[in-house]
Amino acid sequence: MPRDNKKSLIQKIANQANITFKDFNASAIGDNKVLLDNKGDLITLLTEIRAADLKMKPNGSQSEHNPPVTYMHICETESFSMGVFLLNNGASIPLHDHPGMNGMLKVLYGKVSIRCFDLLDKPSDQVQSEIQFDPPLLPFQKDSLRRAVLRSTMWFTHDSSPCILTPQRENLHQIDTVDGPAAFLDILAPPYDPEDGRDCHYYKVLQTVPDADSKVEAQQQWEEETWLLEIGQPDGFWCGGEPYPGPKVSF
């Protein structure tokens, strides 16, 4: 039996993630065939992973004193980070971004709804002045206004392929549980690093006044464009920590 077959599936995933993203450059992704091929191999491995491979079982217990979301850290290198998010029944990870980063999310148990957006070019002052919001924006909030397009809203279970985001596509997403608790394996490449410009920002979707500008509104509806406001971490959302029970990952 080949030596590699003795490795745990999560170790194989970590090894492939390290190969895939070791020399990743967000500005030069283009038609990088090696990256795309390696990414395809990583997606294939991720599709196979199940909660049992990480010695995890669905957990339906929850308390108002427990965090709505818990994170199990598995490993982190300069190229990527990997861990498991556990969401209580009814929990949500608010709309947030991953600047300059790739992301792969594979549900281990439960069901989640994932809504993905792309940020568009920053609107001009003239365009901003033509749009009225409900409730109205305060003057200091206008610098935090972003134009975006809704790319997808999909449900994912343990039988689904991974949810994939890139620096250019579906980089912002919100994750909501559906009919019970859920858990998913999460890979980010490269990891968050505020000192290197990769900090997490939160957003909320704004409502426009219907009769503010019928032409602009009609265009937004046709292209599924929307307006987002960058905000601080939403009230009621916090993430706790929990030990990872699965096979050890090392390099």
C-alpha positions in Angstrom: 0.0 0.0 0.0 1.4 3.4 -0.9 2.6 5.4 2.0 0.2 8.3 1.2 -2.8 6.1 1.6 -2.0 5.8 5.3 -2.5 9.6 5.8 -5.8 10.9 7.1 -8.1 12.6 4.6 -7.7 15.9 6.5 -3.9 15.6 6.2 -4.2 15.0 2.5 -6.5 18.1 2.2 -3.9 20.2 4.2 -1.1 19.0 2.0 -3.0 19.7 -1.2 -4.0 23.2 0.1 -0.3 23.9 0.8 0.6 22.9 -2.7 -2.2 24.8 -4.2 -1.7 28.1 -2.5 2.0 28.1 -1.7 2.9 30.7 -4.3 -0.6 32.2 -4.8 -0.7 35.8 -6.1 -4.1 37.4 -6.2 -3.1 39.9 -8.9 -1.7 37.2 -11.2 -4.3 34.5 -11.0 -5.5 34.9 -14.6 -5.1 31.7 -16.6 -2.7 30.1 -14.1 -3.3 26.5 -15.2 -1.1 25.0 -12.5 -3.2 26.8 -9.8 -6.5 25.8 -11.4 -5.4 22.1 -11.7 -4.2 22.0 -8.1 -7.4 23.7 -7.0 -9.4 21.1 -8.8 -7.5 18.3 -6.9 -8.2 20.1 -3.6 -11.9 20.4 -4.4 -12.0 16.7 -5.2 -10.5 15.9 -1.8 -12.8 18.3 0.0 -15.9 16.7 -1.6 -15.0 13.5 0.2 -14.7 14.8 3.7 -17.3 13.9 6.3 -17.8 14.8 10.0 -16.8 11.3 11.0 -13.4 11.9 9.3 -12.8 14.6 11.9 -14.3 12.6 14.8 -17.2 14.9 15.0 -20.9 14.3 15.6 -23.8 16.6 15.0 -24.5 18.6 18.2 -28.0 19.8 18.8 -27.4 21.2 22.3 -27.3 24.9 22.8 -27.7 27.5 25.4 -28.3 31.2 25.4 -25.0 31.6 27.2 -23.1 29.7 24.5 -21.6 31.6 21.5 -23.8 31.3 18.4 -20.7 30.2 16.4 -17.7 28.2 17.5 -14.4 27.8 15.7 -12.1 24.7 15.9 -8.6 25.6 14.7 -6.9 22.8 12.7 -3.8 24.4 11.2 -2.3 27.6 9.7 0.7 28.3 7.5 1.7 31.4 5.6 -0.3 30.1 2.6 -3.6 29.1 4.2 -5.6 28.5 7.4 -8.0 25.6 8.0 -10.6 25.0 10.7 -14.2 24.0 11.4 -17.0 26.4 12.2 -19.9 25.1 14.3 -23.2 27.0 14.1 -26.0 26.6 16.6 -29.6 26.3 15.4 -30.7 29.7 14.0 -27.1 31.1 14.0 -25.7 33.2 11.2 -22.3 34.4 10.2 -23.0 38.0 9.0 -22.2 39.3 5.6 -18.4 39.7 5.5 -15.5 39.8 3.1 -12.2 38.1 2.4 -10.0 40.7 0.8 -7.4 39.2 -1.6 -8.2 35.7 -0.4 -9.5 32.4 -1.7 -12.1 30.5 0.3 -13.4 26.9 0.3 -16.3 25.8 2.5 -17.4 22.2 2.9 -20.5 21.4 5.0 -19.9 18.5 7.4 -23.4 18.2 8.8 -26.6 20.1 8.7 -27.7 22.6 6.1 -26.7 26.2 5.4 -27.8 28.9 3.1 -25.0 30.9 1.6 -25.6 34.3 -0.1 -22.6 35.6 -2.1 -21.9 39.1 -3.4 -19.3 40.8 -5.5 -18.2 44.4 -4.8 -18.4 46.7 -7.8 -16.6 49.9 -8.5 -17.2 52.6 -5.9 -20.1 54.7 -6.9 -19.5 58.4 -7.9 -20.8 61.1 -5.7 -23.4 61.9 -8.3 -24.8 58.4 -8.4 -24.8 58.3 -4.6 -26.8 61.6 -4.5 -29.4 60.1 -6.8 -30.1 57.2 -4.5 -32.2 57.6 -1.3 -32.1 55.0 1.4 -34.6 53.8 4.0 -33.6 54.7 6.6 -31.6 57.7 5.3 -27.8 57.5 5.6 -26.1 59.8 8.0 -23.4 62.0 6.5 -20.5 60.1 8.0 -21.8 56.8 6.6 -21.5 57.8 2.9 -17.8 56.9 2.8 -18.7 53.4 3.9 -21.2 52.9 1.1 -20.5 50.2 -1.5 -22.2 49.0 -4.6 -22.4 45.3 -5.1 -24.1 42.6 -7.1 -25.8 39.4 -5.7 -24.1 36.5 -7.4 -25.8 33.5 -5.8 -28.0 32.2 -3.0 -27.7 28.4 -2.5 -28.2 25.7 0.0 -25.4 23.4 1.0 -25.4 20.0 2.9 -22.7 17.3 3.5 -23.7 15.9 0.1 -22.9 19.2 -1.7 -19.7 20.2 -3.5 -17.7 22.8 -1.6 -18.7 26.5 -1.8 -15.8 28.3 -3.6 -14.9 32.0 -3.4 -12.0 33.9 -5.0 -10.5 37.3 -4.6 -12.5 38.5 -7.6 -15.7 36.4 -7.4 -18.3 35.8 -4.6 -15.8 37.2 -2.1 -18.5 38.5 0.3 -20.9 36.0 1.8 -23.4 35.4 4.6 -24.0 32.0 6.1 -27.2 31.0 7.8 -28.3 27.7 9.3 -31.4 26.0 7.9 -33.6 23.8 10.1 -31.0 23.0 12.8 -27.3 23.2 13.7 -24.6 22.9 11.1 -20.8 22.6 10.8 -18.4 23.2 7.9 -14.7 22.9 7.1 -13.2 26.2 6.1 -10.1 27.0 4.2 -8.8 30.5 3.6 -5.8 31.3 1.4 -3.9 33.3 2.4 -5.1 33.6 6.0 -6.5 36.8 7.4 -3.7 39.2 8.3 -4.7 42.9 9.2 -1.0 44.0 9.0 -0.9 42.8 5.4 -4.3 44.3 4.4 -6.4 41.2 4.9 -8.8 42.2 7.6 -12.4 41.1 7.9 -15.1 43.8 7.2 -18.8 43.4 7.8 -21.6 44.8 5.7 -25.4 45.2 5.7 -27.7 45.3 2.8 -29.4 48.7 2.4 -33.0 49.3 1.3 -33.5 52.0 -1.4 -36.6 54.2 -1.5 -38.7 52.8 -4.4 -39.5 56.1 -6.0 -36.1 57.8 -5.6 -35.0 57.1 -9.1 -37.1 54.7 -11.2 -34.4 54.4 -13.9 -31.6 53.5 -11.5 -33.9 51.2 -9.5 -35.0 49.3 -12.6 -31.4 48.8 -13.6 -30.5 47.5 -10.1 -33.3 45.0 -10.2 -32.3 43.8 -13.7 -28.7 43.3 -12.8 -29.4 42.2 -9.2 -27.3 45.1 -8.0 -27.6 46.3 -4.4 -26.1 48.7 -2.0 -24.0 47.6 1.0 -22.9 49.6 4.0 -19.6 48.7 5.7 -20.3 48.3 9.5 -18.6 47.1 12.6 -19.1 43.6 13.9 -22.9 43.2 14.3 -24.4 43.1 17.8 -25.3 39.6 18.9 -22.6 37.9 16.8 -19.6 36.5 18.4 -17.4 33.4 17.9 -16.1 31.2 20.6 -13.3 28.5 20.5 -13.4 24.8 21.0 -10.7 22.1 20.7 -10.4 20.2 17.5 -11.0 16.4 18.1 -9.9 15.0 14.8 -6.6 13.6 13.3 -3.6 15.8 13.8 -2.3 17.8 10.9 1.4 18.5 10.5 4.0 19.7 8.0 
